[in-house]
Amino acid sequence: METQTVARYIRMSPRKVRYIADLVRGKKVGEALDILTFTPRRASHVVSKLIKSGIANAGQNESIDVDTLYIKKIFVDGGPTLRRFRPRPMGRATRIRKRSSHITVILEES
């Protein structure tokens, strides 16, 4: 039995979040939360909240044992990009891309 949890429109670059997702992919839930606690990146807080939400979702289903959960899949997709412009010399402007992410975590019993 598996549960899926999704966080959408996270204002962080998908590339930065994928670094954290690669750290915890395939790990048991407790081990993954320990890794994220001591990882000094902003994305680790978001991913740990998402995993905790997945644990709570699985806890609502009585046929799932929460102690045996592991991260079956975790993937990060790009969300919409906010486009801003920065003034440059000689009347020019350059584009600033403020990226966002959609993070999906699938937990399963081992």
N, C-alpha and C positions, 0 to 999 in steps of 0.2 A: 504494500500500500504506500502511496506517495502523496505528498502535499506540495503545492506550488504557491510561492509568494512572489509578488511583483511590486517593485518600487518604480514609479514612472516620473519623468521630468525632474530628475536629480540634477542640480546645477553644477555638474562636474564633468570634466572631459572623460569620454569612455576609455581612452587610453590609460588614464590614471587609475580608473576603477578596475580595469582588467588586470592590472598589476596585483591588486589585492585579491581579486577573484582567483587568480592562478595560485596564490598561496594556500587557499583553503579548499580547493576542488578535490573531492574524493576523501576528505578527512571526516572523522566522527565529529558530531556537533560540539561536544565539550572541548575537544582539542582545537577545533576551528575558532571557538570563542576565546580560548586562551591565547592563540596566535594573534588574533585581532586586537586583544587588549594591549599587547605589548608592541604593536606595529605603529610607529609614529607617523602615520599618514592620515589625512582627513577622510579619505574614502573608507578607512577601516571602521570608523564609527557608523557610517551609513550601512555597510554590509553587515556588521554585527547586529544592528537594530533589525535588519531584514531577516537574519537567521533566527533571532529571538522571536520575531513575529511568526515565522514558519513553525517554530517549536510550539508556540501557543495555539496555532491553527491545528497542528497535529494532536495536541492535547485535548481538543474538543471531540475528536473521533476516538471512541472507546476501544476500537479494535487495533489501534496503533500504540505500541510501547515507545514512549518518548525517550527512554534511556538508550535505545538501540538505533537511533536515527543517525544517518550520515548524509553528507552533501553529495547527492547523485550527480546533479548538474548545476552549474552556475555560469550564467553568461550575461554579457553586457552589450546592449545594442545602443546605437546612437539615437538620440532624440532630436527634437528641433533645435536649430542653431539661431541664436539671436545675432543679428548683424548690426554692428555699430561702426562709426567712422571716426578716425583720429586725424586731426589736421596735421599736415606735413608742410615742409618749406615750399615756397614758390607756388602757393595756391593749390597744392595737391592734397589728396586725402588717401589714407590707406584703410582697408577694411579690418576690423577686429571681429573675430568670430568667438562668441561666447557659447560653448557647446553644452549640451545636456545629455543625460544618459537614462536608459531604461534598464533596470537590473532585475533578473529573474533567478530565483533560487528554487531548486526542486530537491526536497528531502525525501529519503526512503529508509525503510527499516532494513537493517542488515541481518 
